[in-house]
């Protein structure tokens, strides 16, 4: 009798474990179906945005390459750009506004235009998807949370593709110059950008010039997503622009856009915050936005 009890208990346990595994696999399958929808609708069908971004990147890189050629022509020397030089040009940033310096406001146009562009389409896509196909997909997957998680992952994918596009175009410029290099030219960095790389490893330069700005863009895209589903894409975009503008005037750890300016990070010893701490802050913002969006999407009257 006792043996029958333990046999039945073992069978029931195996059935429950198998059922949970099947449920988990189903949720994973449904999540990737949602993500496939977001990539198709939010990226492939929004290819006009990436075409416009490519044109902007070509213009930015061409102007930079042309200015470098003119600058060093006075020295009767040819200086070749590396891929990192193009990234450092975009994310060099500017000094904080100092009213006692009797100077005008130095607005980094290249930094501003590169950073503001992704937020033109993030909120529009998410709110449009929320109004059109969210009810259908939420009924299929039976989870609002999976829908929101898919949007956060989509922000990460979109940001990654945005930076990859700039990398490809910058690589093309270095190839056209006839001397391909993934690294940066110290002469350009110190003479033209007036940034010192003394004592900095290539890893630190890469993190400061590429990885950290990418993380800052990604975390602000998730922030834009939250504001968009709460107040609308126009309000979200205006908030991002206000944060960027404020970051130009003030250097503060409470304005993460500062972390994407080389002049404002410990790259130039302006503050005492490590670039690794700044990476952690950006990652924490993404996680916070993920969890803050869950109760918001739960209260939404979608279906």
N, C-alpha and C positions, 0 to 999 in steps of 0.2 A: 504493500500500500504506500509506504514511504517512498519507495523507488518510483512508483507511478507519479507521485506528487512532484518529485524532483525532475522527472522526465518532462512533465507538462510545463513546469516552471522554466526549464531550459529552452523548450520549444517556443514558449511565449516571449522569453527574453530575446532569442534570436530573431523572432518575427518583428519585435519592436525596433531592434537595432537595424534590421534590414529596411524596415519602413522609414526610419529616420534618415538612413543613407539615401534611400530613393527620393525622399522629400528634398534633401539637400541638393542632390544632383539635378532635380527638377528646377529648383530655385536658381541654381547656377546657369542652367540652360536658358531659363527665362531672362535672367539678367543679361546674358550675352546677346540674346535676341533684342532686348531693349537697347543695348549699347550699339549693336549693328544698325538699328534704326536711327539712333542719334548721329552716328558717323555718316550714314548715308544722307540723311536730311540736313544735318547741321554742318557738314563739311563738304561732301561731294556736291550737293545741290546748292551750296553757298560758295561755289568755286569763284564767283565774281569777286568776292571779298579777297580771296587769296591771289587772284590776278592783280587786283588793285594793290595789295600788299607787295607783290613782286615788283611792280612798277615803282612803288615808293622806295623799296630797297635798292633797286638799280640806280635810282636818282641819288640816294644817300651815299652809296658806295662810289658812284662816279664823281660826285662833287668832292668827296674826301680824297679820292685818288688823284684828281686833277689839282686840288689845293696842295697836296704833298709834293707833286711834281713841280709846281711853280715855286713852292717854298725852298726846296732843295736845289732847284736849278741855279739859284744865286750862289750856291757853293760849288757849282760845276761838278756835281756828283749825282749819280742815279741811285735812289733808295727804293728798295722793293718792299711792298707791304706783305705781311703775313695775314692769315685769316683772323687771328686774334686782334690784329690792329684795327680791323673794321668793327669788331665787337667793342673794343675799348673806345673807339671814336663815338659810338652810339651812347655808351654808358659812362662816359667821362663825367657828365653832369656839370655842375657849376658850384661856386662858393655860395654859402648862405648870404642872404641880404644883410648888409651892414649899413644902417642909416648914418653912422658916423664917418663912413668912408667917402661920403660925398660922390658916390658913383650911382649910375642908373641901375635898374634891375637887370641882371644878367639871366635871361631866359634861355635854357638849352633847347633850342628848337628841334634838333635832331633827336634828343632824348625824349622830348615831349611827344613828337609825332609818332615815333616808334612805339611808345608805351600806350598812347591813347587809342590807337587803331583797333586793337582786339575787342575793346569794350563797345565798339559801335555795333557789333553783331551778336555778342553773347546774350545780352538781355533780350534782344528781339527774337532770337531763335527759341530761347527757353519759354518765354511768355506765349509765343505763337504756338509752340508745341503743346503747352499747357491748355490752350484754348481749343485746339483742333483735334489732336490725336491722343492726348493724355487719358481721356476717359476710356477709349478703346483698349489701350495697352494696360491700364490699371485693372480693367475688368478681366483681361486675359491672364495677367500675372498674379492678380489678387493681392497686390502689395503696392501701396503708395511709396513705401520706403525704397523699394527696388528702383522705382522710377526716379526718385531723387538721387540715389546713389549713382545711377547711370549718368545723370546730368553732371555730377561732380567729376566722374571719370572722364566724361566728354570734355569738360573744361581742361583737364590735364592733357588729354590727347590733342586738343585744339592748340593749346599753348605750345606743346612740343613741336607740332607741325609748323607753327608760326616761326619758331626759332630755327627749325631745320631748314625752312625756306630761305631765311636770311643767311644761314651757313652755306647753303648751296650757291647762292648768288655771290657771296663773298669769296667762296672758293673759285668760282668762275673768274672773278676779277684777278685773283692771284695767278691763275693759270694763264690768263691773257697777258699779264705783265711779264711772263716768261720765266719767272722764278718762284715756283710754288712752295709755300711754307705754311704749316698750320699754326706756327707760333707767332710771336710778335717781334717787331724790330725795335730794339731798345732805343735806337737813335730817334726814331719817329715818336716813340712814347715820351721821351724826355725833352726833345727839342720842340716838337710840334704840339703835342697834347699837354706838355709840361707836367707829366706824371712820372714820378720816380719809381723804378722797379728794383731799386737797390735792396738787397736782402730778401727779395721775394722769390719763392720757388715757382716753377712753372705751374704746379698744382694750385698754389694760392692765386696766381694770376688767372688761371682758368676758372676757378670758383668765383672770384670777384667779378670777372668779365662776362661769364656765360651762365654758369650754374645758378648763382645767386639771383641775377636778374630774371632768369627763367622761373625760379621759385616765387619771386615777388609778383611777376605777371600772373602766374597760376593762382596764387592765393587771392589776388584781387579779382580774378575772374570768378572764383567761387563766391567771393563777397558780392560781386556784381549780380551773380545768379540769385542770391538770397534777397537782395534789395529789389530785384526785378519781379520776383514772384510775390513780393509783399506790397510794393508801391508802384511797380511798373518800370519798364526799361528806360524811359526818359529820365525819371528821378534817379535811377541807378547810375546812368551815364553822367548826369550832372554831379552826383556825389563823387564819382571817380575823378572827374575833372577838378573839382574843388580840392580833393585830397592831393592830387598832383600839383596843383598851383600852390597850395599851402606848403608842400614839401620843397618847392623851389625857394620859397622865402625863408623857411625855418628848418634847421637841422635838429631833428628829434627822433629818439628811438620809438616814439609813439606814432610816427609817420613812416611806415615801412617802405614807402617809395624812396626814401633816403637811402635805403640799403642797395638800391640799384644804381646809385651814382658812385663811381670810384672815388671821387673827391670826398664824399661823405662817409665812406667806410674806413676801416682801419688800414685799408690799402694805402691811404695817405696819412694815417695816424691822426685823423680829425677827431674821432671818438675812441673810446676804450672798449667798444663792443667787438668781439671776435666775429669773423665772417661765419664761423661754424655756429655761433649762437644765433646769428641772423638767419641762417638756414633753418635752425630749429624753430625760431619764431614764425617763419613763413609756413613751415609744415604744420605748426600748431594752429595757425589761422585757418588752414584748409580743413583740419580735423574739427575745429570749432564750428566752421560754416556747415560742415556735413551734419553735425548733430543739432545745430540750431535750426536747420531747414526741416528736420523731421517733424516737429510739432506744427510748424507752419503749413507744410504740405498736407498734414493730417486734417487740419481745420479747413482746408480749401474745399469749396463746394464744386467738386469736379463731376461726380456721378450721383 
